[in-house]
Amino acid sequence: MLIACVQSDVSFADPQANLQRVLNWMDRAESIAGHSSAGQSSGFPELLVFPECLLTGYCFDSRQQAMEVALPETSPIFASIADAAQQRQCHVSVGFLERSGQQLFNSAALIGPAGIVSVYRKIHLPHLGVDRFVDRGDRPYRAVAVDGAGGSVKIGLAICYDASFPEPMRVLGLDGAEIIALGTNWPVEATRTPELVPPARSMENHLYFVAANRVGTENGFAFSGRSSICGPDGMVLASSDDDQETLLLAEVDLQAARDKSIERTQGSHRIHRFDDRCPQFYGPIIE
């Protein structure tokens, strides 16, 4: 399976311009993938992961300002992305501010050929940007099965600060996620996070971890880029070392994420990421 991680700038408070960004990146992915040396595949990526709040922007100064830009799940913007996904038979993970009645969420949508498959609402909220004003997410972490060219794949959605906590990523792993799609807005002050967190979370759960960070500046905040695609055991399959727009590609073997057993030395060094857990001793984590 070929997956893509999009490191993109964002047009603040302009969903239509950002929709065009998504469509342009999909066109670019089609061109790049056809001439890529990543893996052995030359087809279109089956999954594209975009940054947090890409459709709306992030650094709002008030809840009211953010609500004016936020999108409902019924927005025609998602239908436009679904049309593009249908043409290419792929799925897209993209961040946006979601308006649901009087509630406001920092959300990520997984969109396929038939429309929205799942929407995750950010649970872990830092004192930064619009996260100062949004409502805490009210939906559990779960892996969603979607159909691809090679069969079904389970994708877990998370957003930025969520990944700084190992527990929610483990919940996604236990729910069967083979790929975690993480849209982020990591600022330059947090450059250690993209270096350390994606490899650690992929290694802990023996799965593929796609961290799509944004670039550019917004209301005085500069974003660091440094997106990555990591594989089981924390292997970095593709990464950016700067804050420029780019598209990362990686060919992944889903069976490697499904098999949690690791044999480092035949017959004498064998571990299993999930079977070796001892949750009966982990009570203080949730107390």
Contacts in CASP RR format, 6 or more apart in sequence:
PFRMAT RR
TARGET T0000
AUTHOR 0000-0000-0000
METHOD contacts of the structure
MODEL  1
MLIACVQSDVSFADPQANLQRVLNWMDRAESIAGHSSAGQSSGFPELLVF
PECLLTGYCFDSRQQAMEVALPETSPIFASIADAAQQRQCHVSVGFLERS
GQQLFNSAALIGPAGIVSVYRKIHLPHLGVDRFVDRGDRPYRAVAVDGAG
GSVKIGLAICYDASFPEPMRVLGLDGAEIIALGTNWPVEATRTPELVPPA
RSMENHLYFVAANRVGTENGFAFSGRSSICGPDGMVLASSDDDQETLLLA
EVDLQAARDKSIERTQGSHRIHRFDDRCPQFYGPIIE
1 46 0 8 1.000
1 47 0 8 1.000
1 148 0 8 1.000
1 149 0 8 1.000
1 150 0 8 1.000
1 153 0 8 1.000
1 251 0 8 1.000
1 252 0 8 1.000
1 254 0 8 1.000
2 33 0 8 1.000
2 38 0 8 1.000
2 39 0 8 1.000
2 41 0 8 1.000
2 43 0 8 1.000
2 44 0 8 1.000
2 45 0 8 1.000
2 46 0 8 1.000
2 249 0 8 1.000
2 250 0 8 1.000
2 251 0 8 1.000
2 252 0 8 1.000
3 45 0 8 1.000
3 46 0 8 1.000
3 47 0 8 1.000
3 48 0 8 1.000
3 49 0 8 1.000
3 179 0 8 1.000
3 208 0 8 1.000
3 210 0 8 1.000
3 229 0 8 1.000
3 249 0 8 1.000
3 250 0 8 1.000
3 252 0 8 1.000
4 29 0 8 1.000
4 33 0 8 1.000
4 45 0 8 1.000
4 47 0 8 1.000
4 48 0 8 1.000
4 49 0 8 1.000
4 247 0 8 1.000
4 248 0 8 1.000
4 249 0 8 1.000
5 48 0 8 1.000
5 49 0 8 1.000
5 210 0 8 1.000
5 211 0 8 1.000
5 212 0 8 1.000
5 227 0 8 1.000
5 228 0 8 1.000
5 229 0 8 1.000
5 238 0 8 1.000
5 247 0 8 1.000
5 248 0 8 1.000
5 249 0 8 1.000
5 250 0 8 1.000
6 25 0 8 1.000
6 29 0 8 1.000
6 48 0 8 1.000
6 49 0 8 1.000
6 50 0 8 1.000
6 51 0 8 1.000
6 212 0 8 1.000
6 227 0 8 1.000
6 247 0 8 1.000
6 248 0 8 1.000
7 51 0 8 1.000
7 212 0 8 1.000
7 213 0 8 1.000
7 214 0 8 1.000
7 215 0 8 1.000
7 225 0 8 1.000
7 227 0 8 1.000
7 240 0 8 1.000
7 244 0 8 1.000
7 245 0 8 1.000
7 246 0 8 1.000
7 247 0 8 1.000
7 248 0 8 1.000
8 21 0 8 1.000
8 25 0 8 1.000
8 50 0 8 1.000
8 51 0 8 1.000
8 54 0 8 1.000
8 212 0 8 1.000
8 214 0 8 1.000
8 215 0 8 1.000
8 245 0 8 1.000
9 21 0 8 1.000
9 214 0 8 1.000
9 215 0 8 1.000
9 216 0 8 1.000
9 245 0 8 1.000
10 18 0 8 1.000
10 21 0 8 1.000
10 51 0 8 1.000
10 53 0 8 1.000
10 54 0 8 1.000
10 57 0 8 1.000
10 58 0 8 1.000
10 214 0 8 1.000
10 216 0 8 1.000
10 218 0 8 1.000
11 17 0 8 1.000
11 18 0 8 1.000
11 21 0 8 1.000
11 57 0 8 1.000
12 57 0 8 1.000
12 59 0 8 1.000
12 218 0 8 1.000
12 219 0 8 1.000
13 56 0 8 1.000
13 57 0 8 1.000
13 60 0 8 1.000
13 65 0 8 1.000
13 68 0 8 1.000
13 69 0 8 1.000
15 55 0 8 1.000
15 56 0 8 1.000
15 69 0 8 1.000
15 71 0 8 1.000
15 75 0 8 1.000
15 77 0 8 1.000
15 96 0 8 1.000
16 77 0 8 1.000
18 54 0 8 1.000
18 55 0 8 1.000
18 56 0 8 1.000
18 57 0 8 1.000
19 55 0 8 1.000
19 77 0 8 1.000
19 80 0 8 1.000
19 81 0 8 1.000
21 54 0 8 1.000
22 50 0 8 1.000
22 54 0 8 1.000
22 55 0 8 1.000
22 81 0 8 1.000
22 84 0 8 1.000
22 92 0 8 1.000
22 94 0 8 1.000
23 80 0 8 1.000
23 81 0 8 1.000
23 84 0 8 1.000
25 48 0 8 1.000
25 50 0 8 1.000
25 247 0 8 1.000
26 48 0 8 1.000
26 84 0 8 1.000
26 88 0 8 1.000
26 92 0 8 1.000
28 247 0 8 1.000
29 44 0 8 1.000
29 45 0 8 1.000
29 48 0 8 1.000
29 247 0 8 1.000
29 249 0 8 1.000
30 44 0 8 1.000
30 88 0 8 1.000
32 247 0 8 1.000
32 249 0 8 1.000
33 41 0 8 1.000
33 42 0 8 1.000
33 43 0 8 1.000
33 44 0 8 1.000
33 45 0 8 1.000
33 249 0 8 1.000
34 42 0 8 1.000
34 43 0 8 1.000
35 42 0 8 1.000
36 42 0 8 1.000
36 249 0 8 1.000
38 238 0 8 1.000
38 249 0 8 1.000
38 250 0 8 1.000
38 251 0 8 1.000
39 250 0 8 1.000
39 251 0 8 1.000
40 251 0 8 1.000
41 251 0 8 1.000
44 88 0 8 1.000
44 89 0 8 1.000
44 90 0 8 1.000
45 90 0 8 1.000
45 249 0 8 1.000
46 89 0 8 1.000
46 90 0 8 1.000
46 91 0 8 1.000
46 148 0 8 1.000
46 149 0 8 1.000
46 153 0 8 1.000
47 90 0 8 1.000
47 91 0 8 1.000
47 92 0 8 1.000
47 93 0 8 1.000
47 153 0 8 1.000
47 155 0 8 1.000
47 179 0 8 1.000
47 181 0 8 1.000
47 210 0 8 1.000
48 90 0 8 1.000
48 91 0 8 1.000
48 92 0 8 1.000
48 93 0 8 1.000
49 93 0 8 1.000
49 181 0 8 1.000
49 182 0 8 1.000
49 183 0 8 1.000
49 210 0 8 1.000
49 212 0 8 1.000
50 92 0 8 1.000
50 93 0 8 1.000
50 94 0 8 1.000
50 95 0 8 1.000
50 183 0 8 1.000
50 212 0 8 1.000
51 95 0 8 1.000
51 183 0 8 1.000
51 184 0 8 1.000
51 185 0 8 1.000
51 212 0 8 1.000
51 213 0 8 1.000
51 214 0 8 1.000
52 58 0 8 1.000
52 95 0 8 1.000
52 106 0 8 1.000
52 108 0 8 1.000
52 159 0 8 1.000
52 160 0 8 1.000
52 183 0 8 1.000
52 184 0 8 1.000
52 185 0 8 1.000
52 214 0 8 1.000
53 95 0 8 1.000
53 96 0 8 1.000
53 97 0 8 1.000
53 106 0 8 1.000
53 130 0 8 1.000
53 185 0 8 1.000
54 94 0 8 1.000
54 95 0 8 1.000
54 96 0 8 1.000
54 214 0 8 1.000
55 71 0 8 1.000
55 77 0 8 1.000
55 94 0 8 1.000
55 95 0 8 1.000
55 96 0 8 1.000
55 97 0 8 1.000
56 66 0 8 1.000
56 69 0 8 1.000
56 70 0 8 1.000
56 71 0 8 1.000
56 95 0 8 1.000
56 96 0 8 1.000
56 97 0 8 1.000
57 69 0 8 1.000
57 97 0 8 1.000
57 130 0 8 1.000
57 218 0 8 1.000
58 129 0 8 1.000
58 130 0 8 1.000
58 185 0 8 1.000
58 214 0 8 1.000
58 218 0 8 1.000
59 129 0 8 1.000
59 130 0 8 1.000
59 218 0 8 1.000
59 219 0 8 1.000
59 220 0 8 1.000
59 221 0 8 1.000
60 66 0 8 1.000
60 69 0 8 1.000
60 129 0 8 1.000
60 130 0 8 1.000
60 133 0 8 1.000
60 219 0 8 1.000
61 219 0 8 1.000
62 133 0 8 1.000
63 104 0 8 1.000
63 133 0 8 1.000
63 134 0 8 1.000
66 97 0 8 1.000
66 104 0 8 1.000
66 130 0 8 1.000
66 133 0 8 1.000
66 134 0 8 1.000
67 99 0 8 1.000
67 104 0 8 1.000
69 97 0 8 1.000
70 96 0 8 1.000
70 97 0 8 1.000
70 98 0 8 1.000
70 99 0 8 1.000
70 104 0 8 1.000
71 77 0 8 1.000
71 78 0 8 1.000
71 96 0 8 1.000
71 97 0 8 1.000
71 98 0 8 1.000
71 99 0 8 1.000
72 98 0 8 1.000
72 99 0 8 1.000
72 100 0 8 1.000
72 101 0 8 1.000
73 98 0 8 1.000
73 100 0 8 1.000
73 109 0 8 1.000
73 116 0 8 1.000
73 119 0 8 1.000
78 109 0 8 1.000
78 111 0 8 1.000
78 115 0 8 1.000
78 116 0 8 1.000
79 115 0 8 1.000
81 92 0 8 1.000
81 94 0 8 1.000
81 111 0 8 1.000
81 115 0 8 1.000
82 111 0 8 1.000
82 112 0 8 1.000
82 113 0 8 1.000
82 114 0 8 1.000
82 115 0 8 1.000
82 116 0 8 1.000
84 92 0 8 1.000
85 91 0 8 1.000
85 92 0 8 1.000
85 111 0 8 1.000
85 112 0 8 1.000
85 113 0 8 1.000
85 115 0 8 1.000
86 112 0 8 1.000
86 113 0 8 1.000
86 114 0 8 1.000
89 113 0 8 1.000
89 148 0 8 1.000
89 149 0 8 1.000
90 112 0 8 1.000
90 113 0 8 1.000
91 110 0 8 1.000
91 111 0 8 1.000
91 112 0 8 1.000
91 117 0 8 1.000
91 146 0 8 1.000
91 155 0 8 1.000
92 110 0 8 1.000
92 111 0 8 1.000
92 112 0 8 1.000
93 108 0 8 1.000
93 109 0 8 1.000
93 110 0 8 1.000
93 111 0 8 1.000
93 155 0 8 1.000
93 157 0 8 1.000
93 181 0 8 1.000
93 183 0 8 1.000
93 212 0 8 1.000
94 108 0 8 1.000
94 109 0 8 1.000
94 111 0 8 1.000
95 106 0 8 1.000
95 107 0 8 1.000
95 108 0 8 1.000
95 109 0 8 1.000
95 159 0 8 1.000
95 183 0 8 1.000
96 107 0 8 1.000
96 108 0 8 1.000
96 109 0 8 1.000
97 104 0 8 1.000
97 105 0 8 1.000
97 106 0 8 1.000
97 107 0 8 1.000
97 130 0 8 1.000
97 134 0 8 1.000
98 104 0 8 1.000
98 105 0 8 1.000
98 106 0 8 1.000
98 107 0 8 1.000
98 119 0 8 1.000
98 121 0 8 1.000
103 135 0 8 1.000
104 133 0 8 1.000
104 134 0 8 1.000
104 135 0 8 1.000
105 121 0 8 1.000
105 122 0 8 1.000
105 134 0 8 1.000
105 135 0 8 1.000
105 137 0 8 1.000
106 121 0 8 1.000
106 122 0 8 1.000
106 125 0 8 1.000
106 130 0 8 1.000
106 131 0 8 1.000
106 134 0 8 1.000
106 159 0 8 1.000
107 119 0 8 1.000
107 120 0 8 1.000
107 121 0 8 1.000
107 122 0 8 1.000
107 159 0 8 1.000
108 119 0 8 1.000
108 120 0 8 1.000
108 122 0 8 1.000
108 157 0 8 1.000
108 158 0 8 1.000
108 159 0 8 1.000
108 181 0 8 1.000
108 183 0 8 1.000
109 116 0 8 1.000
109 118 0 8 1.000
109 119 0 8 1.000
110 116 0 8 1.000
110 117 0 8 1.000
110 118 0 8 1.000
110 119 0 8 1.000
110 120 0 8 1.000
110 144 0 8 1.000
110 146 0 8 1.000
110 155 0 8 1.000
110 157 0 8 1.000
110 181 0 8 1.000
111 117 0 8 1.000
112 146 0 8 1.000
117 144 0 8 1.000
117 146 0 8 1.000
118 142 0 8 1.000
118 144 0 8 1.000
118 157 0 8 1.000
119 139 0 8 1.000
120 139 0 8 1.000
120 141 0 8 1.000
120 156 0 8 1.000
120 157 0 8 1.000
120 158 0 8 1.000
120 159 0 8 1.000
121 135 0 8 1.000
121 136 0 8 1.000
121 137 0 8 1.000
121 138 0 8 1.000
121 139 0 8 1.000
122 131 0 8 1.000
122 134 0 8 1.000
122 136 0 8 1.000
122 137 0 8 1.000
122 159 0 8 1.000
122 160 0 8 1.000
122 161 0 8 1.000
122 162 0 8 1.000
123 136 0 8 1.000
123 137 0 8 1.000
123 141 0 8 1.000
123 162 0 8 1.000
123 168 0 8 1.000
124 161 0 8 1.000
124 162 0 8 1.000
124 164 0 8 1.000
124 165 0 8 1.000
124 168 0 8 1.000
125 131 0 8 1.000
125 132 0 8 1.000
125 134 0 8 1.000
125 136 0 8 1.000
125 161 0 8 1.000
126 160 0 8 1.000
126 161 0 8 1.000
128 187 0 8 1.000
129 221 0 8 1.000
131 161 0 8 1.000
140 171 0 8 1.000
141 156 0 8 1.000
141 158 0 8 1.000
141 168 0 8 1.000
141 171 0 8 1.000
141 172 0 8 1.000
141 175 0 8 1.000
142 156 0 8 1.000
142 172 0 8 1.000
142 175 0 8 1.000
143 154 0 8 1.000
143 155 0 8 1.000
143 156 0 8 1.000
143 172 0 8 1.000
143 173 0 8 1.000
143 175 0 8 1.000
143 176 0 8 1.000
143 177 0 8 1.000
143 178 0 8 1.000
144 154 0 8 1.000
144 155 0 8 1.000
144 156 0 8 1.000
144 157 0 8 1.000
145 152 0 8 1.000
145 153 0 8 1.000
145 154 0 8 1.000
146 152 0 8 1.000
146 153 0 8 1.000
146 154 0 8 1.000
146 155 0 8 1.000
147 153 0 8 1.000
153 178 0 8 1.000
153 179 0 8 1.000
153 254 0 8 1.000
154 175 0 8 1.000
154 176 0 8 1.000
154 177 0 8 1.000
154 178 0 8 1.000
154 179 0 8 1.000
155 177 0 8 1.000
155 178 0 8 1.000
155 179 0 8 1.000
155 180 0 8 1.000
155 181 0 8 1.000
156 172 0 8 1.000
156 175 0 8 1.000
156 177 0 8 1.000
156 179 0 8 1.000
156 180 0 8 1.000
156 181 0 8 1.000
157 180 0 8 1.000
157 181 0 8 1.000
158 168 0 8 1.000
158 169 0 8 1.000
158 172 0 8 1.000
158 180 0 8 1.000
158 181 0 8 1.000
158 182 0 8 1.000
158 183 0 8 1.000
159 182 0 8 1.000
159 183 0 8 1.000
159 184 0 8 1.000
160 182 0 8 1.000
160 183 0 8 1.000
160 184 0 8 1.000
160 185 0 8 1.000
160 186 0 8 1.000
162 168 0 8 1.000
162 169 0 8 1.000
162 182 0 8 1.000
163 169 0 8 1.000
163 182 0 8 1.000
163 184 0 8 1.000
163 197 0 8 1.000
163 198 0 8 1.000
163 201 0 8 1.000
163 211 0 8 1.000
164 193 0 8 1.000
164 197 0 8 1.000
166 200 0 8 1.000
166 201 0 8 1.000
166 204 0 8 1.000
167 285 0 8 1.000
169 180 0 8 1.000
169 201 0 8 1.000
169 204 0 8 1.000
169 205 0 8 1.000
170 204 0 8 1.000
170 205 0 8 1.000
172 180 0 8 1.000
172 205 0 8 1.000
173 180 0 8 1.000
173 205 0 8 1.000
173 207 0 8 1.000
174 274 0 8 1.000
177 205 0 8 1.000
177 207 0 8 1.000
178 207 0 8 1.000
178 208 0 8 1.000
178 254 0 8 1.000
178 257 0 8 1.000
178 258 0 8 1.000
179 207 0 8 1.000
179 208 0 8 1.000
179 209 0 8 1.000
179 210 0 8 1.000
179 252 0 8 1.000
179 254 0 8 1.000
179 257 0 8 1.000
180 201 0 8 1.000
180 202 0 8 1.000
180 205 0 8 1.000
180 207 0 8 1.000
180 208 0 8 1.000
180 209 0 8 1.000
180 210 0 8 1.000
181 210 0 8 1.000
181 212 0 8 1.000
182 198 0 8 1.000
182 209 0 8 1.000
182 210 0 8 1.000
182 211 0 8 1.000
182 212 0 8 1.000
183 211 0 8 1.000
183 212 0 8 1.000
183 213 0 8 1.000
184 194 0 8 1.000
184 211 0 8 1.000
184 212 0 8 1.000
184 213 0 8 1.000
184 214 0 8 1.000
184 227 0 8 1.000
185 213 0 8 1.000
185 214 0 8 1.000
185 223 0 8 1.000
186 193 0 8 1.000
186 194 0 8 1.000
186 213 0 8 1.000
186 223 0 8 1.000
186 224 0 8 1.000
186 225 0 8 1.000
186 226 0 8 1.000
187 221 0 8 1.000
187 222 0 8 1.000
187 223 0 8 1.000
187 224 0 8 1.000
188 222 0 8 1.000
188 223 0 8 1.000
188 224 0 8 1.000
188 243 0 8 1.000
190 224 0 8 1.000
191 224 0 8 1.000
191 226 0 8 1.000
194 211 0 8 1.000
194 213 0 8 1.000
194 224 0 8 1.000
194 225 0 8 1.000
194 226 0 8 1.000
194 227 0 8 1.000
194 228 0 8 1.000
195 226 0 8 1.000
197 211 0 8 1.000
198 209 0 8 1.000
198 211 0 8 1.000
198 228 0 8 1.000
198 230 0 8 1.000
198 234 0 8 1.000
198 236 0 8 1.000
199 209 0 8 1.000
199 228 0 8 1.000
199 230 0 8 1.000
199 234 0 8 1.000
199 235 0 8 1.000
199 236 0 8 1.000
200 234 0 8 1.000
201 209 0 8 1.000
201 230 0 8 1.000
202 208 0 8 1.000
202 209 0 8 1.000
202 230 0 8 1.000
202 231 0 8 1.000
202 232 0 8 1.000
202 233 0 8 1.000
202 234 0 8 1.000
202 235 0 8 1.000
203 230 0 8 1.000
203 232 0 8 1.000
203 233 0 8 1.000
203 234 0 8 1.000
204 273 0 8 1.000
205 273 0 8 1.000
206 232 0 8 1.000
206 233 0 8 1.000
206 256 0 8 1.000
206 257 0 8 1.000
206 259 0 8 1.000
206 260 0 8 1.000
206 262 0 8 1.000
206 273 0 8 1.000
207 231 0 8 1.000
207 232 0 8 1.000
207 257 0 8 1.000
208 229 0 8 1.000
208 230 0 8 1.000
208 231 0 8 1.000
208 232 0 8 1.000
208 250 0 8 1.000
208 252 0 8 1.000
208 254 0 8 1.000
208 257 0 8 1.000
209 228 0 8 1.000
209 229 0 8 1.000
209 230 0 8 1.000
209 231 0 8 1.000
209 234 0 8 1.000
210 228 0 8 1.000
210 229 0 8 1.000
210 230 0 8 1.000
211 227 0 8 1.000
211 228 0 8 1.000
211 229 0 8 1.000
211 230 0 8 1.000
212 227 0 8 1.000
213 223 0 8 1.000
213 224 0 8 1.000
213 225 0 8 1.000
213 226 0 8 1.000
213 227 0 8 1.000
214 223 0 8 1.000
214 225 0 8 1.000
215 223 0 8 1.000
215 224 0 8 1.000
215 225 0 8 1.000
215 243 0 8 1.000
215 244 0 8 1.000
215 245 0 8 1.000
216 222 0 8 1.000
216 223 0 8 1.000
216 243 0 8 1.000
217 223 0 8 1.000
222 243 0 8 1.000
223 243 0 8 1.000
224 243 0 8 1.000
225 240 0 8 1.000
225 242 0 8 1.000
225 243 0 8 1.000
225 244 0 8 1.000
226 239 0 8 1.000
226 240 0 8 1.000
226 241 0 8 1.000
226 242 0 8 1.000
226 243 0 8 1.000
227 239 0 8 1.000
227 240 0 8 1.000
227 246 0 8 1.000
227 248 0 8 1.000
228 236 0 8 1.000
228 237 0 8 1.000
228 238 0 8 1.000
228 239 0 8 1.000
228 240 0 8 1.000
228 248 0 8 1.000
229 236 0 8 1.000
229 237 0 8 1.000
229 238 0 8 1.000
229 239 0 8 1.000
229 248 0 8 1.000
229 250 0 8 1.000
229 252 0 8 1.000
230 236 0 8 1.000
230 237 0 8 1.000
231 237 0 8 1.000
231 252 0 8 1.000
231 256 0 8 1.000
231 257 0 8 1.000
232 256 0 8 1.000
232 257 0 8 1.000
233 262 0 8 1.000
237 250 0 8 1.000
237 252 0 8 1.000
238 248 0 8 1.000
238 249 0 8 1.000
238 250 0 8 1.000
239 248 0 8 1.000
240 246 0 8 1.000
240 248 0 8 1.000
260 272 0 8 1.000
260 273 0 8 1.000
260 274 0 8 1.000
260 275 0 8 1.000
261 270 0 8 1.000
261 271 0 8 1.000
261 272 0 8 1.000
261 275 0 8 1.000
262 270 0 8 1.000
262 271 0 8 1.000
262 272 0 8 1.000
262 273 0 8 1.000
263 269 0 8 1.000
263 270 0 8 1.000
264 270 0 8 1.000
264 271 0 8 1.000
END
